[in-house]
């Protein structure tokens, strides 16, 4: 199950995100999204849990929790939209 984690501290990295979710089950992957040009984090990320029950447990345990004075948003990720062809 893939989760969206929003309102992350801008200092958080992939390993810290993985550690944040690991108490709820097996983390398959954890990725904090960064700006392509500056490298600065955008304040959200995606985590893939190994099973749906673990994902629900993580959502219940993290949604609304505060880290570095920021209330986390944790819910199921929506499917990624397909991008159209780029103009040149």
C-alpha positions as CSV (number, residue, x, y, z in Angstrom):
1,X,0.0,0.0,0.0
2,X,1.4,3.4,-1.0
3,X,1.0,6.3,1.4
4,X,1.2,10.1,1.0
5,X,2.9,11.8,3.9
6,X,2.4,15.6,3.8
7,X,3.5,18.5,5.9
8,X,6.9,17.0,6.6
9,X,9.7,19.1,8.1
10,X,11.9,20.5,5.3
11,X,14.9,18.9,6.9
12,X,13.6,15.3,6.7
13,X,15.4,12.9,4.3
14,X,14.5,9.4,3.0
15,X,16.1,7.5,5.8
16,X,14.3,9.5,8.5
17,X,11.0,9.0,6.7
18,X,11.7,5.3,6.6
19,X,12.5,5.3,10.3
20,X,9.3,7.2,11.1
21,X,7.1,4.6,9.4
22,X,9.0,1.4,10.3
23,X,7.3,1.0,13.8
24,X,4.1,0.4,11.8
25,X,5.4,-2.5,9.7
26,X,7.7,-3.3,6.8
27,X,8.6,-0.3,4.7
28,X,9.3,-1.3,1.1
29,X,10.3,2.2,0.0
30,X,10.4,5.8,1.4
31,X,11.0,8.9,-0.7
32,X,10.9,12.5,0.3
33,X,10.1,14.6,-2.8
34,X,12.7,17.3,-3.7
35,X,12.7,20.2,-6.1
36,X,14.4,19.3,-9.3
37,X,16.5,22.4,-9.6
38,X,17.3,23.5,-6.0
39,X,17.3,20.1,-4.3
40,X,15.2,21.5,-1.4
41,X,12.6,19.1,-0.1
42,X,9.0,20.0,-0.9
43,X,7.6,19.0,2.5
44,X,5.9,15.7,1.4
45,X,6.8,12.2,0.4
46,X,5.6,8.7,-0.4
47,X,6.0,5.5,1.5
48,X,5.2,2.0,0.3
49,X,4.2,-0.4,3.1
50,X,4.4,-4.2,2.5
51,X,0.7,-4.8,3.2
52,X,-2.6,-2.9,3.4
53,X,-3.2,-3.6,7.2
54,X,0.3,-2.1,7.9
55,X,-0.6,0.9,5.7
56,X,-3.8,1.5,7.6
57,X,-2.0,1.1,10.9
58,X,0.5,3.8,9.8
59,X,-2.3,6.2,8.7
60,X,-4.1,5.8,12.0
61,X,-0.8,6.2,14.0
62,X,0.6,9.2,12.1
63,X,-2.2,11.3,10.7
64,X,-2.3,14.5,12.8
65,X,0.8,13.8,14.8
66,X,3.2,16.7,15.3
67,X,6.9,16.6,14.2
68,X,9.0,19.8,14.5
69,X,5.8,21.8,15.1
70,X,4.2,20.5,11.9
71,X,1.0,18.3,11.9
72,X,1.5,15.4,9.5
73,X,-1.0,14.4,6.9
74,X,-1.0,10.7,6.2
75,X,-3.4,9.0,3.8
76,X,-3.5,6.6,0.9
77,X,-1.7,7.9,-2.2
78,X,-3.8,8.5,-5.3
79,X,-2.6,6.9,-8.5
80,X,-0.1,9.0,-10.4
81,X,-1.5,10.9,-13.4
82,X,0.0,10.3,-16.8
83,X,1.9,13.3,-18.1
84,X,1.3,14.5,-21.6
85,X,4.1,15.1,-24.1
86,X,6.3,18.1,-23.4
87,X,6.3,21.0,-25.7
88,X,9.6,22.2,-27.1
